Amino acid sequence: MASNRKEEDIIKEVIQIFSNHLEKNGLRKTPERFAILEEIYRRSDHFDAEALYIHMKVQNYRVSRATVYNTLELLVTCDLVKKHQFGKNLAQYEKSYGFKQHDHVICVDCGKVVEFCDPRVQQIKSLVGEILKFKITHHSLNLYGICDGACDKKEAIS
């Protein structure tokens, strides 16, 4: 129940941030845009735009494919969603508000994405910034390989 409450609080906050962003940029505040935002913040995974569109259609939302794609780009511009290009020419997204920096391990065969957070990455980032006299504001670390299970078995057969 406590995590549900926290999720609802986060959703209220991101709705307000998005509403302010739309207003500031003279863009329409449509129910479809806010439905997309809420759907994203109820997820706990990485997703592509097409999968989000199909999921919303199955849930009987009345949104067009173009609205999903355009809304995702708006959400990226106001830092509520992060866009990743993990390879294979498919952009994936994840919610970003209220979530600490994390990194990814990506399977090159099946596309599985696993998040991880290691404080040593922050230490390295700080040290590099100090040595190079650079104010590092953010980073992205993606490690690619083959995941355990089906992918390893598939490679063994090849």
VOLUM-931839 format. One line per field, with one value per residue: residue in one letter; z, x, y of N, C-alpha, C, O, CB in turn; residue number from 1; chain. Coordinates in steps of 0.02 Angstrom, whole numbers, plus 32768, in hexadecimal, padded with zeros to 4 digits. Glycine has a CB too. Layout:
! residues N
resn <- (a, ...)
nw <- (Z, ...)
nu <- (X, ...)
nv <- (Y, ...)
caw <- (Z, ...)
cau <- (X, ...)
cav <- (Y, ...)
cw <- (Z, ...)
cu <- (X, ...)
cv <- (Y, ...)
ow <- (Z, ...)
ou <- (X, ...)
ov <- (Y, ...)
cbw <- (Z, ...)
cbu <- (X, ...)
cbv <- (Y, ...)
resi <- (NUM, ...)
chain <- (A, ...)
***
This chain:
! residues 158
resn <- (m, a, s, n, r, k, e, e, d, i, i, k, e, v, i, q, i, f, s, n, h, l, e, k, n, g, l, r, k, t, p, e, r, f, a, i, l, e, e, i, y, r, r, s, d, h, f, d, a, e, a, l, y, i, h, m, k, v, q, n, y, r, v, s, r, a, t, v, y, n, t, l, e, l, l, v, t, c, d, l, v, k, k, h, q, f, g, k, n, l, a, q, y, e, k, s, y, g, f, k, q, h, d, h, v, i, c, v, d, c, g, k, v, v, e, f, c, d, p, r, v, q, q, i, k, s, l, v, g, e, i, l, k, f, k, i, t, h, h, s, l, n, l, y, g, i, c, d, g, a, c, d, k, k, e, a, i, s)
nw <- (8000, 8026, 7FC1, 7F56, 7F77, 7F70, 7EE7, 7EB2, 7EE4, 7E9F, 7E1D, 7E20, 7E32, 7DBA, 7D5C, 7D79, 7D5B, 7CD2, 7CA4, 7CC0, 7C69, 7BEB, 7BEB, 7BF6, 7B7B, 7B23, 7AFA, 7ADD, 7B61, 7B64, 7B87, 7B58, 7B53, 7BDC, 7C06, 7BC9, 7C0B, 7C90, 7C7D, 7C5D, 7CD6, 7D27, 7D02, 7D10, 7CC4, 7C34, 7B98, 7AEE, 7A77, 7A23, 7A67, 7AD8, 7A9D, 7A69, 7AE1, 7B1E, 7AC6, 7AD6, 7B57, 7B41, 7B30, 7ADA, 7A73, 79F7, 7990, 7969, 79CB, 7A3D, 7A1B, 7A09, 7A87, 7AD8, 7AAE, 7ADC, 7B65, 7B78, 7B5E, 7BCD, 7C31, 7C72, 7C42, 7C0B, 7B78, 7B26, 7ABE, 7AA0, 7A3F, 79AB, 7964, 79A8, 7A0B, 7AB9, 7B4D, 7BF3, 7C90, 7CEB, 7D50, 7DFA, 7E0A, 7E2F, 7DE6, 7D77, 7D29, 7C97, 7C62, 7BCE, 7B6A, 7AD7, 7A85, 7AA8, 7AD1, 7B53, 7BDF, 7C6D, 7D00, 7D67, 7DF9, 7E34, 7EAF, 7E95, 7E13, 7E1B, 7E69, 7E10, 7DAB, 7DF1, 7E10, 7D8F, 7D5F, 7DB8, 7D9E, 7D16, 7D1D, 7D0A, 7D0D, 7D29, 7CFA, 7CE2, 7CB5, 7C49, 7C47, 7BF3, 7BEA, 7B81, 7B56, 7B63, 7BA6, 7C34, 7C2A, 7BAD, 7B44, 7B55, 7B43, 7AC0, 7A7E, 7A9A, 7A4E, 79CD)
nu <- (8029, 8062, 80C2, 806C, 802D, 8099, 80B3, 803F, 8050, 80C4, 8093, 8036, 808F, 80DC, 807A, 805B, 80D6, 80E0, 806C, 808D, 80FB, 80BF, 8069, 80C4, 8103, 809F, 804C, 7FC8, 7F66, 7F38, 7EC5, 7EF4, 7F80, 7F9E, 7F6D, 7FC7, 803D, 801C, 800C, 808F, 80CF, 8099, 80D6, 8161, 81CD, 823E, 820E, 81D1, 8193, 812F, 8104, 80CC, 8064, 8015, 7FF5, 7FA7, 7F3C, 7F04, 7ED9, 7E6E, 7E7E, 7E68, 7ED1, 7F3F, 7FC1, 801D, 8008, 8039, 80C3, 80E7, 80C9, 8121, 819A, 8187, 8185, 8206, 824B, 822A, 8268, 8226, 8223, 829A, 82F7, 833C, 83B7, 83D5, 8410, 83F2, 839E, 832A, 82D4, 82C8, 826B, 825E, 8217, 824C, 8246, 8265, 82B4, 834D, 83F0, 841E, 8467, 847A, 8473, 8478, 8434, 8476, 843C, 83B3, 8380, 8360, 835A, 83AF, 83AF, 8429, 847B, 850B, 8570, 85F6, 85FE, 85CF, 8636, 86A2, 8675, 8675, 86FF, 873A, 8700, 873A, 87C5, 87CD, 879C, 8712, 8667, 85FE, 855E, 8504, 84F9, 850C, 850D, 851F, 852A, 8552, 8529, 8511, 8485, 8464, 841E, 83A7, 83E9, 8473, 846E, 8443, 84B3, 8510, 84E2, 84F2)
nv <- (7FC4, 803E, 8055, 8062, 80D8, 812F, 8124, 8160, 81E2, 8208, 8203, 826C, 82D7, 82D0, 82E8, 836D, 83AB, 838D, 83CD, 8453, 845F, 844E, 84BD, 8528, 851D, 8537, 84CE, 8456, 8413, 837D, 82F7, 827C, 8289, 8292, 8217, 81C1, 81E6, 81BF, 8135, 810F, 812C, 80CD, 805C, 7FEA, 7FD0, 7FCE, 800C, 800D, 8086, 8052, 7FDF, 801B, 8063, 7FF8, 7FB6, 801A, 8023, 7FA2, 7FB1, 7FFF, 8089, 8121, 814B, 8189, 8143, 81A4, 8205, 81C2, 81B4, 823C, 8271, 8229, 8263, 82E7, 82CD, 82A3, 8319, 8365, 8323, 82B9, 823D, 81C8, 81AA, 8122, 80DB, 8044, 7FFA, 7F96, 7FEA, 8017, 8080, 808C, 80B0, 80F6, 8120, 81B2, 8211, 8230, 81C2, 8176, 8189, 810A, 807B, 800F, 7F64, 7F0E, 7E8F, 7E52, 7DF6, 7DD2, 7E4B, 7E6A, 7ED6, 7F08, 7F62, 7FB3, 7FF0, 8034, 8072, 808C, 80B8, 813B, 816F, 8164, 81BA, 8234, 8240, 8243, 82BA, 8315, 8305, 8329, 83A7, 83C1, 83DD, 8364, 833E, 82D8, 8229, 8199, 80EE, 805E, 7FB4, 7F2F, 7E87, 7DD5, 7D8C, 7D1E, 7C79, 7C5C, 7CA3, 7C87, 7BFD, 7BF8, 7C2D, 7BCB, 7B61, 7B8F)
caw <- (8000, 802A, 7F7F, 7F2C, 7F89, 7F54, 7E9E, 7EA5, 7EF0, 7E67, 7DE2, 7E29, 7E26, 7D73, 7D38, 7D82, 7D35, 7C8B, 7C98, 7CBD, 7C2C, 7BB2, 7BF0, 7BE7, 7B34, 7AFB, 7ADD, 7AF8, 7B98, 7B50, 7BB2, 7B3D, 7B69, 7C23, 7C0C, 7BB6, 7C43, 7CC8, 7C6B, 7C62, 7D1C, 7D47, 7CEA, 7D33, 7C94, 7BF9, 7B65, 7AB1, 7A6A, 7A05, 7A9D, 7B01, 7A75, 7A68, 7B25, 7B2B, 7A9D, 7AF6, 7B93, 7B28, 7B2C, 7A96, 7A60, 79B7, 7991, 7965, 7A0D, 7A6A, 7A08, 7A17, 7AD0, 7AF2, 7AA1, 7B0B, 7BA8, 7B78, 7B61, 7C11, 7C5F, 7C97, 7C23, 7BEB, 7B3A, 7B1E, 7A7F, 7AB5, 7A04, 7982, 7948, 79CA, 7A47, 7AF3, 7B7B, 7C38, 7CB9, 7D09, 7D89, 7E3C, 7E08, 7E31, 7DAC, 7D73, 7CEB, 7C78, 7C40, 7B97, 7B46, 7A8F, 7A61, 7AB4, 7ADF, 7B9A, 7BFF, 7CB6, 7D20, 7DA2, 7E17, 7E5A, 7EC6, 7E79, 7DD5, 7E31, 7E7F, 7DD3, 7D8B, 7E18, 7E07, 7D4A, 7D5C, 7DDE, 7D7A, 7CD7, 7D2A, 7CE3, 7D36, 7D09, 7D10, 7CDF, 7C8E, 7C30, 7C41, 7BDA, 7BDF, 7B54, 7B59, 7B59, 7BE8, 7C46, 7C16, 7B67, 7B16, 7B5B, 7B25, 7A78, 7A65, 7AA0, 7A17, 798D)
cau <- (8000, 808D, 80E0, 8036, 8025, 80D2, 80A8, 800B, 806F, 80F2, 8069, 801C, 80C6, 80EF, 8042, 8064, 8112, 80CE, 803C, 80B4, 8124, 8092, 8052, 80FE, 8113, 8063, 8032, 7F87, 7F63, 7F04, 7EBE, 7F1D, 7FC5, 7FA3, 7F63, 8007, 806A, 8008, 801B, 80D7, 80E3, 8080, 8100, 81A2, 81FB, 8251, 81DC, 81D6, 8156, 80FB, 80E8, 80A1, 8028, 7FEB, 7FDB, 7F72, 7F02, 7EE7, 7EB8, 7E36, 7E8C, 7E5F, 7F0C, 7F5C, 8008, 8041, 8003, 8068, 8107, 80F2, 80C7, 8161, 81CE, 817A, 8199, 824F, 8263, 8221, 828D, 81FC, 8231, 82DC, 82F7, 8379, 83C2, 83FD, 8424, 83BD, 8375, 82EA, 82D9, 82A2, 825E, 824F, 8208, 828B, 823C, 8267, 82DC, 8394, 8417, 842E, 8487, 8459, 8494, 844A, 8444, 8478, 8414, 836B, 836C, 8350, 837C, 83B0, 83CA, 8452, 8497, 8547, 858D, 8639, 85F6, 85CC, 867A, 86CA, 865B, 868F, 8747, 8748, 86EF, 876C, 8805, 87C8, 877E, 86D4, 862B, 85D6, 8519, 84E2, 851F, 84E8, 853A, 84FE, 8557, 8532, 8541, 84DF, 8469, 8461, 83E0, 839B, 841A, 84B1, 8462, 843F, 84F7, 8533, 84CA, 850B)
cav <- (8000, 8079, 8061, 807A, 811E, 8153, 8126, 8192, 8224, 8216, 8211, 82B1, 8305, 82D2, 8309, 83B5, 83BF, 838A, 8402, 8492, 845E, 845A, 8502, 8553, 8518, 8545, 848F, 8442, 83E2, 834F, 82BC, 8246, 8293, 8282, 81CF, 81A2, 81F3, 8193, 80EF, 8107, 812D, 8091, 8026, 7FE4, 7FB2, 7FF3, 7FFD, 8034, 80AC, 8027, 7FB4, 8046, 8070, 7FBB, 7FAC, 804A, 800F, 7F67, 7FCB, 8028, 80D1, 813B, 8172, 8176, 8132, 81E4, 8225, 819F, 81C6, 8283, 827B, 8211, 8296, 831D, 82B6, 82A2, 835F, 8381, 82F7, 828A, 81FC, 81C2, 8184, 80FC, 80B7, 800B, 7FD4, 7F77, 8020, 801D, 80AB, 8076, 80E5, 80E6, 815B, 81C9, 823E, 8211, 8185, 8185, 8175, 80C3, 8066, 7FD7, 7F2C, 7EFD, 7E52, 7E60, 7DC4, 7DD5, 7E8F, 7E72, 7F0E, 7F03, 7F9E, 7FA9, 802C, 8024, 80B1, 8097, 80DF, 8181, 8182, 816D, 81F6, 826E, 8243, 8259, 8300, 8339, 8302, 834D, 83E8, 83BE, 83D4, 8330, 8346, 8297, 81F8, 815F, 80B5, 8023, 7F7C, 7EFF, 7E43, 7DA1, 7D7C, 7CD7, 7C57, 7C4B, 7CBF, 7C60, 7BBB, 7C02, 7C35, 7B8A, 7B37, 7BAB)
cw <- (8000, 7FE6, 7F4E, 7F38, 7F6A, 7F08, 7E8D, 7EB0, 7EB7, 7E29, 7DE6, 7E19, 7DDC, 7D49, 7D3E, 7D5A, 7CEA, 7C79, 7C92, 7C7D, 7BEE, 7BB1, 7BDB, 7B9D, 7B06, 7AD9, 7B01, 7B2E, 7B89, 7B7F, 7B9A, 7B54, 7BB3, 7C2F, 7BFC, 7BEF, 7C7E, 7CB9, 7C72, 7CAB, 7D45, 7D33, 7D14, 7D05, 7C5F, 7BC3, 7B26, 7AA3, 7A4F, 7A3A, 7ACA, 7ADD, 7A76, 7AAC, 7B33, 7B02, 7ABD, 7B35, 7B82, 7B2E, 7AE4, 7A86, 7A1D, 79C0, 7991, 79A8, 7A3F, 7A5A, 7A1A, 7A62, 7AF0, 7AE8, 7ACF, 7B51, 7BAE, 7B81, 7BA6, 7C46, 7C8A, 7C7E, 7C05, 7BAD, 7B33, 7AD9, 7A90, 7A7B, 79E0, 7969, 7968, 7A09, 7A7E, 7B25, 7BC2, 7C5D, 7CDD, 7D46, 7DCB, 7E3F, 7E05, 7DF2, 7DAE, 7D2E, 7CD2, 7C5E, 7C0D, 7B74, 7AFB, 7A66, 7A6A, 7AC4, 7B28, 7BB7, 7C4B, 7CD1, 7D5B, 7DBA, 7E42, 7E6E, 7EAA, 7E38, 7DE6, 7E47, 7E42, 7DB0, 7DAF, 7E0E, 7DC2, 7D43, 7D7E, 7DB8, 7D3B, 7CDE, 7D01, 7D14, 7D12, 7D25, 7D0F, 7CB5, 7C77, 7C28, 7C2D, 7BCC, 7BB6, 7B5A, 7B4B, 7B9D, 7BF4, 7C2C, 7BCB, 7B38, 7B19, 7B3A, 7AD8, 7A5B, 7A67, 7A66, 79D5, 7979)
cu <- (802B, 80AC, 80AB, 802A, 805C, 80CA, 8075, 8027, 809D, 80C9, 804C, 8053, 80D8, 80B8, 804A, 809F, 8101, 809D, 805F, 80DD, 80F9, 807C, 8089, 810E, 80D7, 8046, 7FF2, 7F8E, 7F29, 7F00, 7EEA, 7F66, 7FCE, 7F97, 7FA3, 8039, 805B, 8019, 8065, 80EC, 80C4, 80A9, 8140, 81D7, 8211, 821F, 81EA, 8193, 811E, 80DB, 80BA, 8060, 7FF9, 7FCD, 7FA1, 7F33, 7EDE, 7EC0, 7E7E, 7E40, 7E82, 7E99, 7F25, 7FA6, 8031, 8040, 8033, 80AF, 8115, 80F4, 8108, 8198, 81C5, 8192, 81E5, 8269, 825A, 823D, 8261, 8206, 8276, 82D5, 833B, 837C, 83F1, 8415, 83E7, 838B, 8330, 82F4, 82AD, 829F, 8255, 823F, 8246, 8281, 823D, 828F, 8325, 83B6, 8425, 844A, 8467, 8489, 8462, 8462, 8440, 844F, 83C9, 8352, 8359, 837A, 8376, 83D0, 83F6, 846B, 84D2, 8568, 85D2, 8635, 85F3, 8611, 86A7, 86B6, 8677, 86DA, 875A, 8738, 8722, 87AF, 8803, 87AA, 873E, 869A, 85FD, 858F, 84F1, 850C, 84F0, 851B, 8510, 8533, 8532, 8552, 850A, 84C6, 846A, 8420, 83DF, 83D0, 845C, 84A8, 8461, 8486, 851D, 8520, 84E9, 854E)
cv <- (803F, 8088, 8079, 80C4, 8148, 815A, 815D, 81D9, 8238, 8227, 8258, 82E4, 830A, 82F2, 8355, 83CF, 83C1, 83C1, 8446, 8497, 846D, 84A3, 8533, 8555, 8522, 8508, 847B, 840D, 83B3, 8314, 8282, 824C, 827F, 8237, 81AA, 81AA, 81C4, 814A, 80E1, 8102, 80F4, 8053, 8022, 7FC7, 7FE4, 7FDF, 8025, 8054, 8080, 7FFA, 7FDD, 8054, 8033, 7FAE, 7FDC, 803A, 7FD4, 7F7D, 7FFA, 8073, 80E6, 8169, 815A, 8166, 8173, 8208, 8204, 81B5, 820F, 8292, 8262, 8244, 82D2, 830B, 82B2, 82E9, 837D, 8352, 82CA, 8243, 81FF, 8196, 8163, 80DD, 807E, 7FE1, 7FB9, 7FAB, 8027, 8047, 808D, 80B0, 80CA, 8126, 8171, 81F5, 8218, 81D1, 8198, 816C, 812A, 80B4, 8026, 7FA2, 7F13, 7EBE, 7E60, 7E2E, 7DCF, 7E1C, 7E9C, 7EAB, 7F06, 7F43, 7F8A, 7FED, 8017, 8066, 80C0, 80BE, 8129, 819A, 818F, 81AD, 8235, 8277, 825C, 82A4, 832C, 833D, 832D, 8393, 83F1, 83B5, 83A2, 8334, 8305, 8268, 81C0, 8127, 8079, 7FEE, 7F48, 7EBB, 7E12, 7D8C, 7D30, 7CB9, 7C4B, 7C66, 7C98, 7C1C, 7BC2, 7C08, 7BF3, 7B5C, 7B4E, 7B90)
ow <- (7FDE, 7FD3, 7F21, 7F09, 7F4F, 7EEC, 7E5E, 7E8A, 7EA0, 7E04, 7DB4, 7DF8, 7DC2, 7D16, 7D0C, 7D3A, 7CC7, 7C44, 7C66, 7C5F, 7BC3, 7B7C, 7BB4, 7B83, 7AC9, 7AA3, 7B3B, 7B29, 7B9D, 7B9D, 7BC2, 7B66, 7BC5, 7C5E, 7C1D, 7C01, 7C9A, 7CE5, 7C8A, 7CBD, 7D80, 7D4E, 7D37, 7D1B, 7C5E, 7BC0, 7B29, 7ABF, 7A62, 7A3A, 7AE0, 7AFB, 7A82, 7AB1, 7B51, 7B1B, 7AC0, 7B46, 7BAE, 7B31, 7AB6, 7A89, 7A0C, 79F2, 79B6, 79BC, 7A66, 7A88, 7A36, 7A79, 7B1E, 7B15, 7AE7, 7B74, 7BE4, 7BA6, 7BB8, 7C81, 7CC1, 7CA0, 7BE8, 7BAE, 7B3A, 7ABD, 7A8D, 7A85, 79F5, 795B, 7946, 7A37, 7A72, 7B26, 7BCB, 7C4B, 7CED, 7D6C, 7DD3, 7E71, 7DDE, 7DCE, 7DE3, 7D00, 7CF4, 7C48, 7C1D, 7B61, 7AE2, 7A2C, 7A39, 7AC5, 7B39, 7BA9, 7C65, 7CBB, 7D7C, 7D94, 7E6F, 7E43, 7EA9, 7E27, 7DC4, 7E38, 7E41, 7D9A, 7D8E, 7E06, 7DBC, 7D25, 7D65, 7DB2, 7D2C, 7CAC, 7CDA, 7D3F, 7CE3, 7D62, 7D36, 7C96, 7C8D, 7C06, 7C51, 7BA6, 7BC5, 7B64, 7B2A, 7BC9, 7BC6, 7C19, 7BAE, 7B09, 7AE5, 7B18, 7AB5, 7A26, 7A3A, 7A4F, 79AA, 7945)
ou <- (801B, 80B1, 80BA, 801F, 8050, 80D7, 8080, 8017, 809C, 80DB, 804B, 8046, 80E2, 80C6, 8040, 809A, 8113, 80A3, 804F, 80E1, 810C, 807C, 807D, 8124, 80DC, 802A, 7FE7, 7FB7, 7EF1, 7F33, 7F03, 7F85, 7FFF, 7FB4, 7FB4, 805C, 8088, 8031, 8079, 8115, 80D4, 80A0, 8151, 8207, 81FB, 820A, 820C, 8160, 80E4, 809E, 8086, 802A, 7FBD, 7F92, 7F6F, 7EFC, 7EA0, 7E8D, 7E61, 7E0F, 7E92, 7E94, 7F21, 7FC5, 8062, 8072, 8053, 80D4, 814A, 811C, 8122, 81C0, 81F6, 81AF, 8200, 8299, 827F, 822C, 8275, 81F4, 828A, 82B2, 836F, 8349, 842E, 842D, 83AE, 8351, 8300, 8317, 8275, 82CB, 8247, 8257, 8271, 82B0, 821A, 828E, 833A, 839C, 8436, 8445, 843C, 84C1, 8428, 849C, 840D, 8440, 83A4, 8316, 8346, 83B6, 833F, 8406, 83E9, 846F, 84CB, 8579, 85E8, 8664, 8612, 8623, 86CD, 86E1, 868E, 86F1, 8787, 875F, 8735, 87CC, 8833, 87A0, 8737, 869C, 85DA, 8584, 84C3, 853D, 84B7, 854E, 84E3, 8562, 84F9, 858E, 84D8, 84EE, 8471, 83F2, 840F, 83E4, 8479, 84D6, 847B, 8494, 8544, 8549, 84F7, 8569)
ov <- (8070, 80C3, 80A0, 80EA, 817E, 818F, 8183, 8207, 8271, 8256, 827C, 8316, 8341, 8312, 8378, 8404, 83F0, 83E1, 846D, 84CC, 8495, 84C3, 8561, 8589, 8518, 850D, 848B, 83DF, 83BF, 8300, 825B, 821B, 825F, 821A, 8179, 817A, 81A6, 8126, 80AC, 80D8, 80ED, 801D, 8052, 7FA8, 801E, 7FA5, 8059, 8040, 8088, 7FF1, 7FC4, 8051, 803A, 7F9D, 7FC7, 8043, 7FD2, 7F5F, 801A, 8098, 80C0, 81A6, 811F, 8179, 8179, 8226, 8227, 81C7, 821F, 82BB, 8281, 8250, 82EE, 8334, 82BD, 82F5, 83AB, 8359, 82B7, 8212, 8231, 8164, 8184, 80C9, 8085, 7FA9, 7FC5, 7F99, 803A, 8032, 8076, 80DB, 808F, 815C, 8147, 81FF, 81E6, 81AE, 81C3, 8141, 810F, 80DC, 8009, 7FB2, 7F06, 7EB9, 7E79, 7E3B, 7DD5, 7E28, 7ED4, 7EB0, 7EFD, 7F57, 7F58, 801D, 7FEE, 808F, 80F9, 80E2, 8152, 81D3, 81C0, 81D4, 8264, 82AF, 8286, 82C9, 8361, 8373, 8351, 83B6, 8421, 8389, 83B4, 832F, 82FD, 827C, 81BA, 8130, 8063, 7FFA, 7F37, 7EB5, 7E23, 7D7A, 7D08, 7CDD, 7C31, 7C44, 7C8A, 7C04, 7B97, 7BEC, 7BE5, 7B34, 7B24, 7BA3)
cbw <- (803C, 805E, 7F65, 7F3A, 7FD6, 7F64, 7E83, 7ED3, 7F32, 7E58, 7DDC, 7E71, 7E4E, 7D5A, 7D55, 7DCD, 7D42, 7C7A, 7CD2, 7CFB, 7C24, 7BB6, 7C38, 7C0E, 7B25, 7AC7, 7AE2, 7AC1, 7BDE, 7B08, 7BB4, 7AF0, 7B60, 7C4B, 7BDE, 7B75, 7C59, 7CD7, 7C23, 7C40, 7D3B, 7D36, 7C9F, 7D71, 7C72, 7BE4, 7B7E, 7A75, 7A38, 79CD, 7AC6, 7B12, 7A2C, 7A52, 7B59, 7B1B, 7A55, 7B09, 7BC0, 7B4B, 7B45, 7A90, 7A96, 7982, 7953, 792F, 7A28, 7A62, 79BD, 79F6, 7AEF, 7AD0, 7A58, 7B0C, 7BB7, 7B37, 7B2E, 7C1F, 7C8B, 7C91, 7BEE, 7C1C, 7AFC, 7B55, 7A47, 7AE4, 7A17, 79AB, 78FF, 79DB, 7A37, 7B14, 7B66, 7C5A, 7CEB, 7CD6, 7D81, 7E52, 7DCD, 7E6F, 7DA8, 7D82, 7CF5, 7C3F, 7C74, 7B65, 7B59, 7A77, 7A77, 7AEC, 7AB4, 7BC2, 7BE8, 7CCE, 7D37, 7D95, 7E41, 7E30, 7F11, 7E6D, 7DAE, 7E6C, 7EAC, 7DA3, 7D8C, 7E62, 7E14, 7D17, 7D7B, 7E23, 7D68, 7CA7, 7D1C, 7CAF, 7D44, 7D14, 7CE5, 7CC0, 7CB8, 7BEC, 7C84, 7B9A, 7C23, 7B0C, 7B9E, 7B31, 7BEE, 7C94, 7C29, 7B51, 7B27, 7BA5, 7B3E, 7A68, 7A8E, 7AE3, 7A13, 7992)
cbu <- (7FD2, 80C4, 8101, 7FF6, 8023, 8114, 8091, 7FCE, 8096, 8120, 8030, 8001, 8103, 80FF, 7FFD, 806E, 814D, 80B0, 8008, 80E2, 8146, 8054, 803A, 813B, 8132, 8074, 8067, 7F5A, 7F5A, 7F0F, 7E75, 7F1A, 7FDA, 7F70, 7F29, 8022, 8065, 7FBD, 8003, 80FC, 80CF, 8035, 8112, 819A, 81DA, 829C, 8194, 81EE, 8165, 811A, 8122, 80C5, 803B, 8016, 8013, 7F8A, 7F18, 7F1F, 7EEB, 7DF8, 7ED4, 7E1B, 7F44, 7F52, 801B, 8022, 7FBB, 8061, 8112, 80BB, 808B, 8174, 81CB, 812F, 817A, 826B, 823F, 81D7, 82B9, 81B2, 81FA, 8311, 82E8, 8380, 83E0, 83D5, 8453, 839A, 836D, 82CE, 82C2, 82C2, 8220, 828B, 81CF, 82B3, 81FA, 8223, 82C9, 83B5, 8459, 83F0, 84D3, 842E, 84AA, 8444, 8414, 84C0, 8427, 8358, 8333, 835C, 835E, 83D7, 8391, 848D, 8461, 8578, 858F, 865B, 85B6, 859A, 8698, 86C1, 860D, 867F, 8766, 871E, 86AB, 8777, 8816, 879E, 87B0, 86D7, 8606, 85F5, 84F6, 849A, 8559, 84C3, 8560, 84D5, 8570, 8537, 8560, 84FC, 8421, 8465, 83A3, 8357, 8427, 84C4, 841E, 8415, 851C, 8522, 847E, 8510)
cbv <- (8000, 806E, 8021, 8052, 8127, 812E, 80E2, 8187, 8224, 81D9, 81DD, 82BB, 82F0, 828B, 82F3, 83C5, 838E, 8345, 8404, 8498, 8419, 842B, 8511, 853C, 84D6, 8578, 8457, 8429, 8405, 8337, 82A5, 8247, 82DE, 82AB, 81B7, 81C2, 823C, 819B, 80E1, 8141, 816F, 8086, 802F, 7FB7, 7F76, 7FE5, 800B, 8008, 80E5, 7FFC, 7F95, 8089, 8082, 7F7E, 7FB7, 8091, 7FFD, 7F34, 7FEF, 8015, 80E3, 8161, 816C, 81AF, 8106, 8210, 8221, 8152, 81BA, 82AD, 8258, 81CE, 82AC, 832F, 8272, 8282, 8389, 8390, 831F, 829D, 81EA, 81A4, 81B2, 80C6, 80E7, 7FE0, 7F9B, 7F42, 8015, 7FD7, 80F4, 8037, 810D, 80C0, 814D, 81EE, 8264, 8203, 8158, 8166, 819D, 8097, 805C, 7FEF, 7EF2, 7F38, 7E17, 7E5F, 7D7E, 7DA7, 7EA1, 7E30, 7F53, 7EC3, 7FCE, 7F79, 8053, 7FF7, 80B3, 8054, 80C9, 8189, 814C, 8130, 81F7, 8264, 81FE, 8230, 830C, 8318, 82B9, 8325, 8422, 8383, 8419, 82E9, 8379, 829E, 81DB, 816F, 80A8, 8033, 7F5D, 7F18, 7E34, 7D65, 7D96, 7CCE, 7C80, 7C66, 7D09, 7C57, 7B9E, 7C40, 7C6A, 7B68, 7B39, 7BF6)
resi <- (1, 2, 3, 4, 5, 6, 7, 8, 9, 10, 11, 12, 13, 14, 15, 16, 17, 18, 19, 20, 21, 22, 23, 24, 25, 26, 27, 28, 29, 30, 31, 32, 33, 34, 35, 36, 37, 38, 39, 40, 41, 42, 43, 44, 45, 46, 47, 48, 49, 50, 51, 52, 53, 54, 55, 56, 57, 58, 59, 60, 61, 62, 63, 64, 65, 66, 67, 68, 69, 70, 71, 72, 73, 74, 75, 76, 77, 78, 79, 80, 81, 82, 83, 84, 85, 86, 87, 88, 89, 90, 91, 92, 93, 94, 95, 96, 97, 98, 99, 100, 101, 102, 103, 104, 105, 106, 107, 108, 109, 110, 111, 112, 113, 114, 115, 116, 117, 118, 119, 120, 121, 122, 123, 124, 125, 126, 127, 128, 129, 130, 131, 132, 133, 134, 135, 136, 137, 138, 139, 140, 141, 142, 143, 144, 145, 146, 147, 148, 149, 150, 151, 152, 153, 154, 155, 156, 157, 158)
chain <- (A, A, A, A, A, A, A, A, A, A, A, A, A, A, A, A, A, A, A, A, A, A, A, A, A, A, A, A, A, A, A, A, A, A, A, A, A, A, A, A, A, A, A, A, A, A, A, A, A, A, A, A, A, A, A, A, A, A, A, A, A, A, A, A, A, A, A, A, A, A, A, A, A, A, A, A, A, A, A, A, A, A, A, A, A, A, A, A, A, A, A, A, A, A, A, A, A, A, A, A, A, A, A, A, A, A, A, A, A, A, A, A, A, A, A, A, A, A, A, A, A, A, A, A, A, A, A, A, A, A, A, A, A, A, A, A, A, A, A, A, A, A, A, A, A, A, A, A, A, A, A, A, A, A, A, A, A, A)
***
